Amino acid sequence: MKNITVTLDEKVAAWARAHAARHDKSLSRFIGDLLQQTMHEARVYESAMQDFLARKPRRINREGTALPSREALHDRASLR
């Protein structure tokens, strides 16, 4: 494990200490878990983005048919 120093606003530090205590964790463990979760989510997102971008483009309408107009796509008659 690597030790680091973190500077927090007083209100943020108080909230973080209380939140960690409610979850039976030290502030250090709470921040470590939070960063680990954020890192995992970023990796999952990056992987999903790469999978999506690797796909070949495909048609969204049949050959020879017109796409709907902007007005038709955004028509919300129920809101009028």
C-alpha positions as CSV (number, residue, x, y, z in Angstrom):
1,M,0.0,0.0,0.0
2,K,1.1,3.5,-0.8
3,N,0.5,6.4,1.7
4,I,-0.6,9.7,0.2
5,T,-1.7,13.1,1.7
6,V,-5.1,14.5,0.6
7,T,-6.2,18.0,1.3
8,L,-10.0,18.5,1.8
9,D,-12.3,21.3,2.6
10,E,-13.4,21.1,6.3
11,K,-17.0,20.4,5.4
12,V,-16.0,17.7,2.9
13,A,-13.6,16.1,5.4
14,A,-16.3,16.1,8.1
15,W,-18.8,14.5,5.8
16,A,-16.3,11.9,4.6
17,R,-15.3,11.0,8.2
18,A,-19.0,10.6,9.2
19,H,-19.8,8.6,6.0
20,A,-16.8,6.3,6.5
21,A,-17.8,5.7,10.2
22,R,-21.4,4.9,9.2
23,H,-20.0,2.1,7.0
24,D,-17.5,0.9,9.6
25,K,-14.5,2.1,7.6
26,S,-11.5,4.3,8.2
27,L,-11.4,7.5,6.2
28,S,-8.3,6.1,4.4
29,R,-10.1,2.8,3.5
30,F,-13.2,4.8,2.4
31,I,-11.2,7.0,0.0
32,G,-9.2,4.0,-1.2
33,D,-12.4,2.0,-2.0
34,L,-14.0,5.0,-3.7
35,L,-10.9,5.5,-5.9
36,Q,-10.8,1.7,-6.7
37,Q,-14.5,1.7,-7.7
38,T,-14.0,4.8,-9.9
39,M,-11.0,3.2,-11.6
40,H,-13.0,0.0,-12.2
41,E,-15.9,2.0,-13.7
42,A,-13.6,3.9,-16.0
43,R,-12.0,0.7,-17.2
44,V,-15.5,-0.9,-17.9
45,Y,-16.6,2.3,-19.7
46,E,-13.5,2.4,-21.8
47,S,-13.9,-1.3,-22.7
48,A,-17.5,-0.8,-23.7
49,M,-16.6,2.3,-25.8
50,Q,-13.9,0.4,-27.6
51,D,-16.3,-2.5,-28.3
52,F,-18.9,0.0,-29.6
53,L,-16.5,1.9,-31.8
54,A,-15.1,-1.4,-33.2
55,R,-18.5,-2.3,-34.7
56,K,-19.1,-1.7,-38.4
57,P,-21.8,0.9,-39.2
58,R,-25.2,-0.4,-40.2
59,R,-28.2,1.1,-41.8
60,I,-31.0,2.3,-39.6
61,N,-33.7,2.2,-42.4
62,R,-34.5,-0.1,-45.3
63,E,-32.9,0.6,-48.6
64,G,-34.9,3.1,-50.6
65,T,-37.0,4.3,-47.6
66,A,-36.8,7.9,-46.3
67,L,-35.6,8.7,-42.8
68,P,-38.2,10.4,-40.6
69,S,-38.1,14.2,-40.4
70,R,-36.8,16.0,-37.4
71,E,-40.3,17.2,-36.6
72,A,-41.7,13.6,-36.7
73,L,-38.9,12.4,-34.4
74,H,-39.5,15.2,-31.8
75,D,-43.3,15.4,-32.1
76,R,-44.8,15.3,-28.6
77,A,-48.5,15.8,-29.2
78,S,-49.2,14.7,-25.6
79,L,-47.4,17.7,-24.3
80,R,-49.4,20.3,-26.2
